[in-house]
Amino acid sequence: MIHHPTQSLFLGTYPMGASTLINIAVSLIYQDNHFGGKPFLYTMWALWWLDVALSVLCAFALVHIMWAPCVSRTFPISFTNGILINRKSRQEHALQRMTSLWLMPVVTLIVASSTGGVLAAALAAVNPSYCLLTLTVSACMVFIGLGLAFMILTMYLLRLILHGIPPSAGVLSVFIPLGPMGQGGFSILLLGQGFRTVLPLAYGNSPILRLANVGEIVDVIALCAALVLWSLATMWL
């Protein structure tokens, strides 16, 4: 199934589904109903780290499998150790058959980063250091996820221009580009609000992070970035 060109892409739904469950657990169960206290929050935080690991695995490993070549051993010839690298990859892909499902593995990073923003809002009142660590990791993930998503969307736009909208049931995949744009904007907005809460730092020697208004600056930049992403989502819609 991992080597299937379409079925393997849906492995990304596992960490994305887990992110949704963690969001509900933190926002509804912990913050709204005050259930579990710190142990429950730290448990959700630990599960988020597991979700981060799964998201990174989906984004990097699955994208690698999409293009990685097969290796076959042939009769001893002039090649080193008799190994010949075939031009054929493990999965069969063609631009004409491409759909926006290619986004599924990389969107996991964006979704997990938005969950980090939800967790950071709850951690801010309990442990600001954990909150800052969560925000920093989430920011790295959303930027990596958006970077990969933009690369794939560029190819997808070329596919639409050359070959039109995917036929039959594949036409529903045209809505998937709304995911990284909309969810990415939501994630960056949450991260901006989180950095506004924990910044400026009261420790360390950073001349930037100790500025009095650095939190407000980051929050405004995040708001502008979210507006750009939502505008792009409107274009795809």
Phi, psi and omega per residue, in radians:
M1 nan -0.624 3.136
I2 -1.109 -0.576 -3.134
H3 -1.497 -0.042 3.092
H4 -1.300 2.344 -3.037
P5 -1.180 -0.327 -3.123
T6 -1.993 -0.824 -3.074
Q7 -1.061 -0.621 -3.110
S8 -1.112 -0.479 -3.101
L9 -1.163 -0.456 -3.091
F10 -1.373 -0.066 3.027
L11 -1.070 -0.451 3.112
G12 -1.145 -0.288 3.135
T13 -1.232 -0.366 3.137
Y14 -1.163 -0.983 3.104
P15 -1.144 -0.512 3.097
M16 -1.198 -0.695 3.062
G17 -1.129 -0.681 3.095
A18 -1.118 -0.649 3.110
S19 -1.074 -0.712 3.115
T20 -1.091 -0.736 3.130
L21 -1.120 -0.697 3.125
I22 -1.172 -0.681 3.089
N23 -0.991 -0.841 -3.124
I24 -1.137 -0.714 -3.123
A25 -1.085 -0.711 -3.084
V26 -1.352 -0.862 -3.024
S27 -1.329 -0.795 -3.057
L28 -1.514 -0.860 -3.033
I29 -1.372 -0.815 -3.065
Y30 -1.432 -0.928 -3.024
Q31 -1.366 -0.766 -3.087
D32 -1.390 -0.720 -3.080
N33 -1.803 -0.021 3.057
H34 0.948 0.838 -3.101
F35 -1.715 2.354 2.930
G36 1.546 -0.474 -3.134
G37 1.180 -2.711 -3.097
K38 -1.054 -0.724 3.132
P39 -1.000 -0.724 -3.142
F40 -1.157 -0.728 3.142
L41 -1.123 -0.769 3.132
Y42 -1.164 -0.557 3.060
T43 -1.124 -0.774 3.097
M44 -1.123 -0.608 3.111
W45 -1.156 -0.711 3.098
A46 -1.143 -0.714 3.097
L47 -1.140 -0.560 3.090
W48 -1.141 -0.692 3.092
W49 -1.090 -0.665 3.048
L50 -1.116 -0.710 3.100
D51 -1.128 -0.647 3.073
V52 -1.075 -0.780 3.135
A53 -1.080 -0.735 3.106
L54 -1.153 -0.662 3.132
S55 -1.144 -0.763 3.104
V56 -1.109 -0.707 3.127
L57 -1.100 -0.757 3.123
C58 -1.123 -0.814 -3.051
A59 -1.156 -0.779 -3.045
F60 -1.504 -0.819 -3.060
A61 -1.201 -0.775 -3.099
L62 -1.192 -0.677 3.091
V63 -1.131 -0.642 3.096
H64 -1.125 -0.753 -3.120
I65 -1.118 -0.524 -3.111
M66 -1.085 -0.547 -3.065
W67 -2.050 -0.224 -3.044
A68 -1.087 2.357 -3.103
P69 -1.372 2.743 2.992
C70 -1.389 2.627 3.104
V71 -2.074 2.186 3.130
S72 -2.198 2.484 3.135
R73 -1.637 2.219 -3.101
T74 -1.980 -3.071 3.076
F75 -1.125 2.580 -3.131
P76 -0.983 2.075 3.106
I77 -2.325 -2.775 -3.035
S78 -1.300 -0.190 3.132
F79 -1.264 2.712 -3.108
T80 -1.122 2.209 3.098
N81 1.049 0.269 3.098
G82 1.230 0.372 -3.109
I83 -1.793 2.282 3.126
L84 -2.074 2.172 3.115
I85 -1.513 2.014 3.112
N86 -1.261 2.686 3.045
R87 -1.352 -0.236 -3.108
K88 -1.381 2.304 -3.128
S89 -1.526 2.990 -3.142
R90 -1.140 -0.545 3.125
Q91 -2.054 2.555 3.135
E92 -1.601 2.065 3.139
H93 -2.278 2.609 3.061
A94 -2.597 2.561 -3.104
L95 -1.032 -0.649 -3.113
Q96 -1.157 -0.527 -3.137
R97 -1.623 0.004 -3.102
M98 -1.193 2.422 2.982
T99 -2.242 2.987 3.141
S100 -1.269 0.020 3.016
L101 -1.074 -0.340 3.064
W102 -1.024 -0.349 -3.138
L103 -1.317 -0.339 -2.994
M104 -0.976 -0.803 -3.121
P105 -1.143 -0.634 -3.052
V106 -1.456 -0.408 3.111
V107 -1.157 -0.383 3.131
T108 -0.995 -0.645 3.119
L109 -1.135 -0.692 -3.128
I110 -1.189 -0.746 -3.136
V111 -1.151 -0.749 3.122
A112 -1.122 -0.580 3.120
S113 -1.193 -0.623 3.086
S114 -1.169 -0.613 3.048
T115 -1.133 -0.632 3.046
G116 -1.069 -0.647 3.079
G117 -1.129 -0.670 3.085
V118 -1.143 -0.766 3.121
L119 -1.138 -0.671 -3.108
A120 -1.080 -0.643 3.117
A121 -1.085 -0.614 3.108
A122 -1.394 -0.597 -3.120
L123 -1.294 -0.383 -3.072
A124 -1.019 -0.657 -3.122
A125 -1.443 -0.235 -3.073
V126 -1.814 -0.851 -3.084
N127 -2.617 1.671 -3.119
P128 -1.037 -0.543 3.122
S129 -1.149 -0.786 3.070
Y130 -1.106 -0.633 3.115
C131 -1.088 -0.800 -3.139
L132 -1.142 -0.698 3.093
L133 -1.086 -0.764 3.131
T134 -1.105 -0.748 3.134
L135 -1.119 -0.716 -3.116
T136 -1.153 -0.802 3.113
V137 -1.109 -0.716 -3.141
S138 -1.126 -0.677 3.109
A139 -1.113 -0.739 3.102
C140 -1.079 -0.735 -3.104
M141 -1.156 -0.747 -3.089
V142 -1.185 -0.587 3.119
F143 -1.245 -0.698 3.082
I144 -1.131 -0.797 -3.129
G145 -1.091 -0.750 3.122
L146 -1.173 -0.665 3.111
G147 -1.056 -0.833 3.102
L148 -1.137 -0.666 -3.133
A149 -1.129 -0.712 3.113
F150 -1.107 -0.669 3.100
M151 -1.093 -0.794 -3.129
I152 -1.190 -0.687 3.135
L153 -1.140 -0.537 3.065
T154 -1.103 -0.791 3.091
M155 -1.139 -0.661 -3.113
Y156 -1.166 -0.667 3.080
L157 -1.111 -0.702 3.059
L158 -1.075 -0.720 3.110
R159 -1.086 -0.728 3.126
L160 -1.129 -0.688 -3.127
I161 -1.184 -0.723 -3.056
L162 -1.435 -0.650 -2.979
H163 -2.144 -0.040 3.106
G164 1.417 -3.021 -3.107
I165 -1.256 2.499 3.128
P166 -0.986 2.494 -3.098
P167 -1.376 2.901 3.040
S168 0.878 -2.338 -3.049
A169 -1.177 -0.337 3.120
G170 -1.130 -0.222 -3.132
V171 -1.125 -0.467 -3.141
L172 -1.148 -0.385 -3.113
S173 -1.213 -0.195 -3.119
V174 -1.174 -0.264 3.128
F175 -1.495 -0.220 -3.073
I176 -1.086 -0.597 3.095
P177 -1.015 -0.332 3.060
L178 -1.135 -0.444 -3.088
G179 -1.106 -1.085 -3.112
P180 -1.101 -0.547 3.130
M181 -1.256 -0.915 -3.116
G182 -1.193 -0.845 3.139
Q183 -1.171 -0.613 3.084
G184 -1.112 -0.728 3.077
G185 -1.105 -0.717 3.106
F186 -1.097 -0.754 -3.133
S187 -1.108 -0.839 -3.120
I188 -1.111 -0.634 3.096
L189 -1.105 -0.767 3.100
L190 -1.120 -0.699 -3.137
L191 -1.147 -0.684 3.085
G192 -1.073 -0.740 3.100
Q193 -1.142 -0.644 3.118
G194 -1.175 -0.766 3.107
F195 -1.128 -0.553 3.093
R196 -1.144 -0.505 -3.135
T197 -1.326 -0.720 -3.018
V198 -1.647 -0.283 3.123
L199 -1.747 2.583 0.083
P200 -1.357 2.715 3.125
L201 -1.259 2.496 3.085
A202 -1.662 0.040 -3.116
Y203 -2.445 2.953 3.131
G204 1.556 3.050 -3.088
N205 -2.002 0.242 -3.114
S206 -1.224 2.133 3.123
P207 -1.274 -0.277 -3.119
I208 -1.606 -0.869 -3.064
L209 -1.243 -0.185 3.098
R210 -1.721 0.046 3.081
L211 -1.133 2.568 -3.038
A212 -1.125 -0.618 -3.055
N213 -1.943 0.368 -3.099
V214 -1.154 -0.590 3.121
G215 -1.111 -0.752 3.107
E216 -1.134 -0.650 3.126
I217 -1.112 -0.815 3.134
V218 -1.089 -0.692 -3.128
D219 -1.127 -0.728 3.128
V220 -1.159 -0.753 3.097
I221 -1.062 -0.724 3.125
A222 -1.118 -0.685 3.107
L223 -1.090 -0.748 3.110
C224 -1.121 -0.735 3.122
A225 -1.131 -0.689 3.101
A226 -1.116 -0.687 3.117
L227 -1.111 -0.682 3.097
V228 -1.091 -0.793 -3.119
L229 -1.154 -0.701 3.106
W230 -1.172 -0.578 3.053
S231 -1.118 -0.728 3.073
L232 -1.135 -0.621 3.080
A233 -1.108 -0.684 3.080
T234 -1.086 -0.677 3.099
M235 -1.102 -0.763 3.131
W236 -1.178 -0.587 3.100
L237 -1.133 nan nan
